[in-house]
Amino acid sequence: MNIFENFLVLFVEVWNKGILGIDIFQILIGLGIFLVFLLFRGLISKVIINRLKKIAKKTSNKLDDTFVQAMEGPARFFPIVVGFFIASYYLEFQPESKVFIDNLNKSLITILIFWFLHQSVQPITYLLGGLEKILTKELIGWIVKALKVIIFILGAAAVLDLWGIKVGPVIAGLGLFGVAVALGAQDLFKNLISGILVLVEKRFKVNDWIIVEGIIEGIVERIGFRSTVVRKFDKSLAIIPNFQFAENALINVSETTNWIISWVITLQYNTTVEQLKKVRDEIEKYITTHEDYKISLGHAVRVDKFSDSSIDMYIRCFTVTDDWDEWLKVKERLAIEIKQIVEKNNASFAFPSQSIYVEKK
C-alpha cells in the first residue's frame, strides 16, 4: 500500500512541476492550441488556397495566378507561427526559458516576413514587363534571382542576430576568403561580366540561331551566369563560356531581315558580246520582276572581270523572305533560271582549265 501511495505522490509532484516548471496540464493545453492551428493550416491549404487558385484562373492576366501560387508556402506557415506564439504565451515559463521562447517566436516571425518578401519577388516581375524593351528577359531573370538571394541572406542575418550571433565579423571573414577565391577565379568573373554584357546589349536571346566563326553555330537554349548552352544542328549540346561571345565577332542569324544572294557565274571565253549582254539583261529582268526579291535594297548583274579561264559575271540581290528554308528555295529557283538563260542563249559555263602549248623543234 505504501508503494502505491509513494507512486501517487510522485505522480502528482511530476504533474505539478511538469517540465521546466510548467505543469503537465498547461503543456497539454498548449499542445492542444498548437494542434488546432495545425488543423487550420490544413484548412488553408485545401480550402482557401484552392479556392483562390480557381478564382485566379478565371482572370485574363497571370499576375494573380503567380501571386497565389507564390504565397502558398508562407500562407501555410502562418498558422504554425501564430499557433506556436499563442501556445507559448499561454504557458508560464521560467525567466531563462522565457528568453529562449521569445527568441524562437521572433525567429519564426522573421522567417515568415522574409519568406513572404522572397516569394513576392516573382509576381512583381510581371509588373516589370515593360522593362523587356530595355532589358532582355534573361537579364530580368538574373535580377530576380539576385533579389531572392539578397533577401535570403538578409533574412538569415536577421535570425542569427536574434540569437546573438554577430554577422559583421562573419561577413568580414568571408570577405577575406572572397578575395582569395577571386584571385583564383578570374575566369569565372570574366565569364559573368561577359554574360551581363551579352544580355544588356541584346546580342542574342534564347531560341536565336547564332554563329561565332571557329567557335560555335547553333540554337541558343539557355544563357547562364558563366556559360551559354547552344544546341548544334547535329543535335549535340555545346556549353560555351560567355567570354567567347564578348571577345569574338558574333552573327545572329535569327535577326536577318533580308537574305542576300551573292554569286559569281563563269562563262567561257568564246561567249560573244551579244550573248553576254543577253544573259546579263535576262537575269536582271528576272530578278527585278520576280516577287522573290526586294529591289529597294539594291541589286547588281554585271560582267565583273576576265579570270584566267572564264569571263566572270557578278550577281547580287536580296530576298523578300527572312526565313532560311524559303531562302534556299529562292536560291534554287534563281540557279535553275540562270542555267536556262545561259543555255537558251547558246552560251556555256566555264570551268578551271589550262592550255598547254608544245613547242616543235
C-alpha contacts under 8 A as a table, 3 or more apart, distances in Angstrom:
res1	aa1	res2	aa2	distance
1	M	4	F	5.25
1	M	5	E	6.35
2	N	5	E	5.03
2	N	6	N	6.00
3	I	6	N	5.11
3	I	7	F	6.19
4	F	7	F	5.10
4	F	8	L	6.16
5	E	8	L	5.03
5	E	9	V	6.15
6	N	9	V	5.12
6	N	10	L	6.13
7	F	10	L	5.06
7	F	11	F	6.00
8	L	11	F	5.02
8	L	12	V	6.19
9	V	12	V	5.24
9	V	13	E	6.14
10	L	13	E	5.03
10	L	14	V	6.19
11	F	14	V	5.21
11	F	15	W	6.01
12	V	15	W	4.91
12	V	16	N	6.05
13	E	16	N	5.22
13	E	17	K	6.00
14	V	17	K	5.14
14	V	18	G	5.26
14	V	23	D	7.75
14	V	24	I	7.99
15	W	18	G	5.13
15	W	23	D	5.59
15	W	24	I	5.29
15	W	25	F	7.50
16	N	22	I	7.48
16	N	23	D	4.66
16	N	24	I	6.78
17	K	20	L	7.70
17	K	21	G	5.25
17	K	22	I	5.99
17	K	23	D	5.11
17	K	24	I	7.68
18	G	21	G	5.81
18	G	22	I	4.99
18	G	23	D	3.98
18	G	24	I	4.96
19	I	22	I	5.30
19	I	23	D	6.62
19	I	24	I	7.25
20	L	93	F	7.11
20	L	94	Q	7.12
20	L	97	S	7.67
21	G	93	F	6.84
21	G	94	Q	6.71
22	I	26	Q	6.65
22	I	27	I	6.90
22	I	91	L	7.13
22	I	92	E	6.44
22	I	93	F	6.61
23	D	26	Q	5.59
23	D	27	I	6.54
24	I	27	I	4.96
24	I	28	L	6.15
25	F	28	L	5.13
25	F	29	I	6.28
26	Q	29	I	5.08
26	Q	30	G	6.10
26	Q	90	Y	7.94
26	Q	91	L	6.26
27	I	30	G	5.01
27	I	31	L	6.13
27	I	91	L	7.13
28	L	31	L	5.06
28	L	32	G	6.06
29	I	32	G	4.90
29	I	33	I	6.22
29	I	87	A	7.88
30	G	33	I	5.12
30	G	34	F	6.27
30	G	87	A	4.52
30	G	88	S	6.92
30	G	90	Y	6.82
30	G	91	L	6.80
31	L	34	F	5.02
31	L	35	L	6.07
31	L	87	A	7.01
32	G	35	L	5.07
32	G	36	V	6.22
33	I	36	V	5.19
33	I	37	F	6.61
33	I	83	G	6.54
33	I	86	I	7.45
33	I	87	A	5.81
34	F	37	F	5.27
34	F	38	L	6.31
34	F	80	I	7.43
34	F	83	G	4.79
34	F	84	F	5.89
34	F	86	I	7.89
34	F	87	A	6.07
35	L	38	L	4.84
35	L	39	L	6.25
35	L	83	G	7.89
36	V	39	L	5.16
36	V	40	F	6.30
36	V	83	G	7.74
37	F	40	F	4.72
37	F	41	R	6.13
37	F	79	P	5.46
37	F	80	I	6.42
37	F	82	V	7.63
37	F	83	G	5.22
38	L	41	R	4.91
38	L	42	G	6.59
38	L	79	P	6.67
38	L	80	I	6.38
38	L	83	G	7.57
39	L	42	G	5.15
39	L	43	L	6.39
40	F	43	L	4.84
40	F	44	I	6.21
40	F	79	P	6.77
41	R	44	I	5.11
41	R	45	S	6.32
41	R	76	R	5.46
41	R	77	F	7.52
41	R	78	F	7.89
41	R	79	P	5.60
41	R	80	I	7.31
42	G	45	S	5.06
42	G	46	K	6.10
42	G	76	R	7.69
43	L	46	K	5.35
43	L	47	V	5.55
43	L	48	I	6.93
44	I	47	V	5.61
44	I	48	I	4.84
44	I	49	I	5.98
44	I	75	A	7.46
44	I	76	R	6.65
45	S	48	I	6.32
45	S	49	I	5.40
45	S	50	N	6.91
45	S	72	E	7.58
45	S	76	R	6.47
46	K	49	I	6.46
46	K	50	N	5.89
47	V	50	N	5.43
47	V	51	R	5.92
48	I	51	R	5.11
48	I	52	L	6.20
49	I	52	L	5.02
49	I	53	K	6.14
49	I	68	V	7.36
49	I	72	E	6.87
50	N	53	K	5.04
50	N	54	K	6.36
51	R	54	K	5.23
51	R	55	I	6.38
52	L	55	I	5.06
52	L	56	A	6.07
52	L	68	V	6.90
53	K	56	A	5.06
53	K	57	K	6.22
53	K	65	D	6.56
53	K	68	V	6.47
53	K	69	Q	7.60
54	K	57	K	5.25
54	K	58	K	6.73
55	I	58	K	5.44
55	I	59	T	7.25
56	A	59	T	5.57
56	A	64	D	5.62
56	A	65	D	5.17
56	A	68	V	7.72
57	K	60	S	7.66
57	K	65	D	6.45
59	T	62	K	7.77
61	N	64	D	7.03
61	N	65	D	7.87
62	K	65	D	5.15
62	K	66	T	6.15
63	L	66	T	5.29
63	L	67	F	6.12
63	L	123	P	6.01
63	L	126	Y	6.22
64	D	67	F	4.95
64	D	68	V	6.08
64	D	123	P	7.90
65	D	68	V	5.39
65	D	69	Q	6.23
66	T	69	Q	5.13
66	T	70	A	5.98
66	T	122	Q	7.58
66	T	123	P	5.68
67	F	70	A	5.09
67	F	71	M	6.08
67	F	120	S	7.20
67	F	122	Q	7.89
67	F	123	P	5.34
68	V	71	M	5.25
68	V	72	E	6.28
69	Q	72	E	5.43
70	A	73	G	6.96
70	A	119	Q	5.34
70	A	120	S	6.96
70	A	122	Q	7.56
70	A	123	P	7.57
71	M	74	P	5.48
71	M	75	A	5.91
71	M	116	F	6.96
71	M	119	Q	6.42
71	M	120	S	7.57
72	E	75	A	5.17
72	E	76	R	6.25
73	G	76	R	5.33
73	G	77	F	6.28
74	P	77	F	4.94
74	P	78	F	6.04
74	P	112	L	6.34
74	P	115	W	6.39
74	P	116	F	5.91
75	A	78	F	5.25
75	A	79	P	7.60
76	R	79	P	6.46
76	R	80	I	7.61
77	F	80	I	5.37
77	F	81	V	6.56
77	F	112	L	7.20
78	F	81	V	5.24
78	F	82	V	6.30
78	F	112	L	6.99
79	P	82	V	5.08
79	P	83	G	5.70
80	I	83	G	5.06
80	I	84	F	6.01
81	V	84	F	5.36
81	V	85	F	6.17
81	V	105	N	7.41
81	V	108	L	6.03
81	V	109	I	6.61
81	V	112	L	7.89
82	V	85	F	5.09
82	V	86	I	6.18
83	G	86	I	5.33
83	G	87	A	6.03
84	F	87	A	5.10
84	F	88	S	5.93
84	F	105	N	7.51
85	F	88	S	5.21
85	F	89	Y	5.95
85	F	105	N	6.17
86	I	89	Y	4.96
86	I	90	Y	6.20
87	A	90	Y	5.28
87	A	91	L	6.59
88	S	91	L	5.23
88	S	92	E	7.92
88	S	101	I	7.24
89	Y	92	E	7.48
93	F	97	S	5.77
93	F	98	K	5.31
94	Q	97	S	5.26
94	Q	98	K	5.83
95	P	98	K	4.92
95	P	99	V	6.56
96	E	99	V	5.59
96	E	100	F	6.94
97	S	100	F	5.18
97	S	101	I	6.28
98	K	101	I	5.18
98	K	102	D	6.06
99	V	102	D	5.15
99	V	103	N	6.24
100	F	103	N	5.22
100	F	104	L	6.19
101	I	104	L	4.91
101	I	105	N	6.16
102	D	105	N	5.10
102	D	106	K	6.16
103	N	106	K	5.00
103	N	107	S	6.00
103	N	162	L	6.39
103	N	163	W	6.85
104	L	107	S	5.02
104	L	108	L	6.26
105	N	108	L	5.19
105	N	109	I	6.25
106	K	109	I	5.15
106	K	110	T	6.03
106	K	162	L	7.57
107	S	110	T	5.02
107	S	111	I	6.08
107	S	159	V	5.53
107	S	162	L	7.06
108	L	111	I	5.11
108	L	112	L	6.17
109	I	112	L	5.01
109	I	113	I	6.25
110	T	113	I	5.17
110	T	114	F	6.22
110	T	155	G	7.03
110	T	158	A	7.33
110	T	159	V	6.76
111	I	114	F	5.34
111	I	115	W	5.82
111	I	155	G	6.65
111	I	159	V	7.52
112	L	115	W	5.10
112	L	116	F	6.11
113	I	116	F	5.15
113	I	117	L	6.34
114	F	117	L	4.91
114	F	118	H	5.95
114	F	151	I	6.66
114	F	152	F	7.17
114	F	155	G	5.61
115	W	118	H	4.96
115	W	119	Q	6.13
115	W	152	F	7.98
116	F	119	Q	5.24
116	F	120	S	6.08
117	L	120	S	5.00
117	L	121	V	6.66
117	L	151	I	7.25
118	H	121	V	5.74
118	H	147	L	7.98
118	H	148	K	5.51
118	H	151	I	6.06
118	H	152	F	7.08
119	Q	122	Q	6.29
119	Q	123	P	7.82
120	S	123	P	5.74
120	S	124	I	6.41
121	V	124	I	5.27
121	V	125	T	6.71
121	V	144	V	6.66
121	V	147	L	7.35
121	V	148	K	7.00
122	Q	125	T	5.47
122	Q	126	Y	7.62
122	Q	144	V	6.95
123	P	126	Y	5.72
123	P	127	L	7.52
124	I	127	L	5.31
124	I	128	L	6.88
125	T	128	L	4.99
125	T	129	G	6.84
125	T	140	I	7.85
125	T	144	V	7.52
126	Y	129	G	5.48
127	L	130	G	7.73
128	L	131	L	5.51
128	L	132	E	7.76
129	G	132	E	5.82
130	G	133	K	6.05
130	G	134	I	7.90
131	L	134	I	5.22
131	L	135	L	5.70
131	L	136	T	7.91
132	E	135	L	4.81
132	E	136	T	5.24
132	E	137	K	5.95
132	E	140	I	7.81
133	K	136	T	7.33
135	L	139	L	6.33
135	L	140	I	6.74
135	L	199	L	7.34
135	L	200	V	6.08
135	L	202	K	7.74
136	T	139	L	5.24
136	T	140	I	6.39
136	T	199	L	6.04
136	T	200	V	6.89
136	T	202	K	6.52
136	T	205	K	7.64
137	K	140	I	5.18
137	K	141	G	6.29
138	E	141	G	4.96
138	E	142	W	6.37
138	E	199	L	6.97
138	E	205	K	7.53
138	E	223	I	7.10
139	L	142	W	4.93
139	L	143	I	6.29
139	L	196	I	7.31
139	L	199	L	5.81
139	L	200	V	7.21
140	I	143	I	5.02
140	I	144	V	6.23
141	G	144	V	5.10
141	G	145	K	6.29
142	W	145	K	5.15
142	W	146	A	6.18
143	I	146	A	5.03
143	I	147	L	6.18
144	V	147	L	5.14
144	V	148	K	6.28
145	K	148	K	5.14
145	K	149	V	6.28
146	A	149	V	5.14
146	A	150	I	6.20
147	L	150	I	5.08
147	L	151	I	6.16
148	K	151	I	5.19
148	K	152	F	6.14
149	V	152	F	5.08
149	V	153	I	6.18
150	I	153	I	5.14
150	I	154	L	6.14
151	I	154	L	5.11
151	I	155	G	6.04
152	F	155	G	5.12
152	F	156	A	6.14
153	I	156	A	5.13
153	I	157	A	6.11
154	L	157	A	5.05
154	L	158	A	6.14
155	G	158	A	5.08
155	G	159	V	6.30
156	A	159	V	5.23
156	A	160	L	6.19
157	A	160	L	5.14
157	A	161	D	6.09
157	A	167	V	6.22
158	A	161	D	5.13
158	A	162	L	6.45
159	V	162	L	5.22
159	V	163	W	6.86
160	L	163	W	5.32
160	L	164	G	6.60
160	L	165	I	5.21
160	L	166	K	7.22
160	L	167	V	7.28
161	D	164	G	5.06
161	D	165	I	5.09
161	D	166	K	5.80
161	D	167	V	6.83
162	L	165	I	7.35
166	K	169	P	6.57
166	K	170	V	7.26
167	V	170	V	5.18
167	V	171	I	6.12
168	G	171	I	5.16
168	G	172	A	6.19
169	P	172	A	4.97
169	P	173	G	6.12
170	V	173	G	5.12
170	V	174	L	6.15
171	I	174	L	4.94
171	I	175	G	5.99
172	A	175	G	4.91
172	A	176	L	6.47
173	G	176	L	5.31
173	G	177	F	6.29
174	L	177	F	4.87
174	L	178	G	5.83
175	G	178	G	4.83
175	G	179	V	6.28
176	L	179	V	5.22
176	L	180	A	6.57
177	F	180	A	5.21
177	F	181	V	6.22
178	G	181	V	4.94
178	G	182	A	5.89
179	V	182	A	5.01
179	V	183	L	6.38
180	A	183	L	5.43
180	A	184	G	6.89
181	V	184	G	5.30
181	V	185	A	6.02
182	A	185	A	4.82
182	A	186	Q	6.07
182	A	189	F	7.97
183	L	186	Q	6.08
185	A	188	L	5.24
185	A	189	F	6.72
186	Q	189	F	5.33
186	Q	190	K	6.04
187	D	190	K	4.85
187	D	191	N	6.11
188	L	191	N	5.28
188	L	192	L	6.18
188	L	226	R	6.45
189	F	192	L	4.83
189	F	193	I	6.06
190	K	193	I	5.38
190	K	194	S	6.13
190	K	243	F	6.59
191	N	194	S	4.97
191	N	195	G	6.04
191	N	225	F	7.42
191	N	226	R	5.08
191	N	227	S	6.93
191	N	241	P	6.21
191	N	242	N	4.86
191	N	243	F	5.01
192	L	195	G	5.12
192	L	196	I	6.40
192	L	225	F	5.36
192	L	226	R	5.15
192	L	242	N	7.16
193	I	196	I	5.12
193	I	197	L	6.28
194	S	197	L	5.06
194	S	198	V	6.18
194	S	242	N	5.54
194	S	243	F	5.17
194	S	245	F	7.44
194	S	246	A	5.66
195	G	198	V	5.06
195	G	199	L	6.38
195	G	223	I	7.70
195	G	224	G	7.40
195	G	225	F	6.23
195	G	226	R	6.83
195	G	227	S	7.44
195	G	242	N	5.30
195	G	243	F	7.28
195	G	246	A	7.95
196	I	199	L	5.23
196	I	200	V	6.04
196	I	225	F	7.93
197	L	200	V	5.09
197	L	201	E	5.87
197	L	246	A	7.41
198	V	201	E	5.43
198	V	202	K	5.91
198	V	203	R	5.46
198	V	204	F	7.22
198	V	245	F	7.26
198	V	246	A	6.86
199	L	202	K	4.89
199	L	203	R	6.68
199	L	204	F	7.39
199	L	205	K	7.73
202	K	205	K	7.05
203	R	252	N	7.33
204	F	208	D	6.24
204	F	210	I	7.57
204	F	252	N	6.52
205	K	208	D	5.72
205	K	220	V	6.97
205	K	223	I	7.76
206	V	219	I	7.77
206	V	220	V	5.03
206	V	221	E	5.41
206	V	222	R	6.00
206	V	223	I	7.14
207	N	219	I	5.60
207	N	220	V	5.02
207	N	221	E	5.94
208	D	219	I	5.51
208	D	220	V	5.51
208	D	252	N	6.97
208	D	253	V	7.42
208	D	254	S	5.47
209	W	217	E	7.39
209	W	218	G	5.51
209	W	219	I	4.52
209	W	220	V	6.54
209	W	252	N	6.06
209	W	253	V	5.35
209	W	254	S	5.26
210	I	216	I	7.89
210	I	217	E	5.69
210	I	218	G	5.78
210	I	219	I	6.42
210	I	220	V	7.32
210	I	250	L	7.01
210	I	251	I	5.61
210	I	252	N	4.52
210	I	253	V	5.58
210	I	254	S	7.25
211	I	215	I	7.92
211	I	216	I	5.95
211	I	217	E	4.38
211	I	218	G	6.83
211	I	250	L	5.85
211	I	251	I	5.01
211	I	252	N	6.49
211	I	253	V	7.20
212	V	215	I	5.28
212	V	216	I	5.27
212	V	217	E	6.28
212	V	245	F	7.47
212	V	248	N	6.90
212	V	249	A	6.28
212	V	250	L	4.84
212	V	251	I	6.42
213	E	216	I	6.71
213	E	217	E	7.83
213	E	249	A	7.38
213	E	250	L	7.47
215	I	244	Q	7.88
216	I	232	K	7.74
217	E	230	V	7.90
217	E	232	K	6.20
217	E	233	F	7.78
218	G	230	V	5.88
218	G	231	R	5.39
218	G	232	K	4.27
218	G	233	F	5.85
219	I	230	V	5.43
219	I	231	R	5.10
219	I	232	K	6.43
219	I	233	F	7.79
220	V	223	I	7.56
220	V	228	T	7.41
220	V	229	V	6.16
220	V	230	V	4.48
220	V	231	R	6.32
221	E	228	T	7.75
221	E	229	V	5.51
221	E	230	V	5.52
221	E	231	R	6.53
222	R	228	T	5.79
222	R	229	V	5.08
222	R	230	V	7.21
223	I	227	S	6.62
223	I	228	T	4.49
223	I	229	V	6.41
224	G	227	S	5.20
224	G	228	T	5.48
224	G	229	V	7.74
226	R	241	P	6.23
226	R	242	N	6.08
227	S	239	I	6.32
227	S	240	I	5.42
227	S	241	P	4.28
227	S	242	N	4.88
228	T	239	I	5.70
228	T	240	I	5.32
228	T	241	P	6.40
228	T	242	N	6.22
229	V	237	L	6.99
229	V	238	A	5.81
229	V	239	I	4.60
229	V	240	I	6.40
230	V	237	L	6.02
230	V	238	A	5.17
230	V	239	I	6.30
230	V	240	I	7.42
231	R	235	K	5.93
231	R	236	S	5.98
231	R	237	L	4.75
231	R	238	A	6.18
232	K	235	K	5.28
232	K	236	S	5.45
232	K	237	L	6.17
232	K	238	A	6.96
233	F	236	S	7.28
240	I	244	Q	7.16
241	P	244	Q	5.97
241	P	245	F	7.92
242	N	245	F	5.58
242	N	246	A	6.87
243	F	246	A	5.00
243	F	247	E	6.04
244	Q	247	E	5.45
244	Q	248	N	5.85
245	F	248	N	5.64
245	F	249	A	7.32
245	F	250	L	6.56
246	A	249	A	7.90
252	N	255	E	5.69
252	N	256	T	7.37
253	V	256	T	5.43
256	T	259	W	6.65
256	T	322	D	6.23
257	T	321	T	7.59
257	T	322	D	5.13
258	N	318	F	5.99
258	N	319	T	5.57
258	N	320	V	5.92
258	N	321	T	6.18
258	N	322	D	5.22
259	W	318	F	5.64
259	W	319	T	5.40
259	W	320	V	7.61
259	W	321	T	7.12
259	W	322	D	6.16
259	W	327	W	6.89
260	I	316	R	7.27
260	I	317	C	5.85
260	I	318	F	4.44
260	I	319	T	6.29
261	I	315	I	7.63
261	I	316	R	5.57
261	I	317	C	5.39
261	I	318	F	6.11
261	I	319	T	7.59
261	I	331	K	7.26
262	S	314	Y	7.62
262	S	315	I	5.78
262	S	316	R	4.46
262	S	317	C	6.73
263	W	314	Y	6.02
263	W	315	I	5.15
263	W	316	R	6.43
264	V	312	D	6.27
264	V	313	M	5.56
264	V	314	Y	4.61
264	V	315	I	6.11
265	I	312	D	5.80
265	I	313	M	5.30
265	I	314	Y	6.60
265	I	315	I	7.72
265	I	349	F	7.56
266	T	310	S	5.51
266	T	311	I	5.57
266	T	312	D	4.62
266	T	313	M	6.30
266	T	349	F	5.62
266	T	350	A	5.31
266	T	351	F	7.32
267	L	271	T	6.87
267	L	310	S	5.46
267	L	311	I	5.10
267	L	312	D	6.39
267	L	313	M	7.70
267	L	347	A	7.31
267	L	348	S	5.86
267	L	349	F	4.42
267	L	350	A	4.79
268	Q	271	T	5.70
268	Q	309	S	7.34
268	Q	310	S	5.13
268	Q	311	I	6.20
268	Q	347	A	7.59
268	Q	348	S	5.97
268	Q	349	F	5.77
268	Q	350	A	4.56
268	Q	351	F	7.92
269	Y	309	S	7.28
269	Y	310	S	5.67
269	Y	311	I	6.08
269	Y	350	A	7.93
271	T	275	Q	6.23
271	T	276	L	6.70
271	T	347	A	6.01
271	T	348	S	7.55
272	T	275	Q	5.14
272	T	276	L	6.27
273	V	276	L	5.05
273	V	277	K	6.25
274	E	277	K	5.17
274	E	278	K	6.18
275	Q	278	K	5.15
275	Q	279	V	6.06
275	Q	345	N	6.21
275	Q	346	N	7.77
275	Q	347	A	6.83
276	L	279	V	5.26
276	L	280	R	6.04
276	L	303	V	7.92
277	K	280	R	5.07
277	K	281	D	5.99
278	K	281	D	5.17
278	K	282	E	5.98
278	K	345	N	7.36
279	V	282	E	5.38
279	V	283	I	6.15
279	V	341	I	6.20
279	V	342	V	6.12
279	V	345	N	7.02
280	R	283	I	5.40
280	R	284	E	6.22
280	R	301	V	6.25
280	R	302	R	6.65
280	R	303	V	7.68
281	D	284	E	5.12
281	D	285	K	6.03
281	D	301	V	7.98
282	E	285	K	4.99
282	E	286	Y	6.16
282	E	341	I	7.04
283	I	286	Y	5.16
283	I	287	I	6.38
283	I	301	V	7.30
283	I	337	E	7.89
283	I	338	I	6.49
283	I	341	I	7.31
284	E	287	I	5.16
284	E	288	T	6.09
284	E	300	A	7.69
284	E	301	V	5.92
285	K	288	T	5.20
285	K	289	T	5.97
286	Y	289	T	5.46
286	Y	290	H	5.83
287	I	290	H	5.47
287	I	292	D	7.90
287	I	293	Y	6.42
287	I	317	C	7.74
288	T	293	Y	7.18
288	T	295	I	6.37
290	H	293	Y	6.33
291	E	294	K	7.71
291	E	320	V	7.77
292	D	319	T	5.74
292	D	320	V	5.66
292	D	321	T	7.41
292	D	330	V	6.75
293	Y	317	C	7.04
293	Y	318	F	5.70
293	Y	319	T	4.30
293	Y	320	V	5.15
294	K	297	L	6.10
294	K	298	G	7.67
294	K	317	C	7.67
294	K	318	F	5.64
294	K	319	T	5.57
294	K	320	V	5.17
295	I	298	G	5.30
295	I	299	H	6.34
295	I	317	C	7.47
295	I	318	F	7.19
297	L	317	C	7.95
297	L	318	F	6.76
298	G	317	C	6.63
298	G	318	F	7.43
299	H	315	I	7.75
299	H	316	R	5.41
299	H	317	C	4.50
299	H	318	F	7.16
300	A	314	Y	7.23
300	A	315	I	5.61
300	A	316	R	5.04
300	A	317	C	6.59
301	V	313	M	7.10
301	V	314	Y	5.75
301	V	315	I	4.65
301	V	316	R	6.61
302	R	313	M	5.63
302	R	314	Y	5.45
302	R	315	I	6.83
303	V	311	I	7.50
303	V	312	D	6.09
303	V	313	M	4.26
303	V	314	Y	6.19
304	D	311	I	7.72
304	D	312	D	5.42
304	D	313	M	5.07
304	D	314	Y	5.61
305	K	311	I	6.17
305	K	312	D	5.33
305	K	313	M	7.25
306	F	309	S	7.93
306	F	310	S	6.22
306	F	311	I	4.75
306	F	312	D	6.10
307	S	310	S	5.15
307	S	311	I	5.97
307	S	312	D	6.66
308	D	352	P	7.95
309	S	350	A	7.08
309	S	351	F	7.03
309	S	352	P	5.78
309	S	353	S	6.02
309	S	354	Q	7.40
310	S	350	A	5.65
310	S	351	F	7.25
310	S	352	P	7.74
311	I	350	A	7.99
319	T	322	D	7.55
319	T	327	W	7.08
319	T	330	V	7.66
321	T	326	E	6.76
321	T	327	W	6.49
322	D	326	E	7.87
322	D	327	W	7.21
323	D	326	E	5.40
323	D	327	W	6.10
324	W	327	W	4.96
324	W	328	L	6.42
325	D	328	L	5.27
325	D	329	K	6.65
326	E	329	K	5.04
326	E	330	V	6.29
327	W	330	V	5.04
327	W	331	K	6.23
328	L	331	K	5.11
328	L	332	E	6.21
329	K	332	E	5.02
329	K	333	R	6.26
330	V	333	R	5.16
330	V	334	L	6.23
331	K	334	L	5.11
331	K	335	A	6.12
332	E	335	A	5.11
332	E	336	I	6.28
333	R	336	I	5.27
333	R	337	E	6.16
334	L	337	E	5.05
334	L	338	I	6.13
335	A	338	I	5.22
335	A	339	K	6.32
336	I	339	K	5.22
336	I	340	Q	6.26
337	E	340	Q	5.11
337	E	341	I	6.18
338	I	341	I	5.07
338	I	342	V	6.16
339	K	342	V	5.18
339	K	343	E	6.13
340	Q	343	E	5.21
340	Q	344	K	5.90
341	I	344	K	5.09
341	I	345	N	6.32
342	V	345	N	5.39
342	V	346	N	6.53
342	V	347	A	5.29
342	V	348	S	6.48
342	V	349	F	7.83
343	E	346	N	5.06
343	E	347	A	5.69
343	E	348	S	6.70
344	K	347	A	7.57
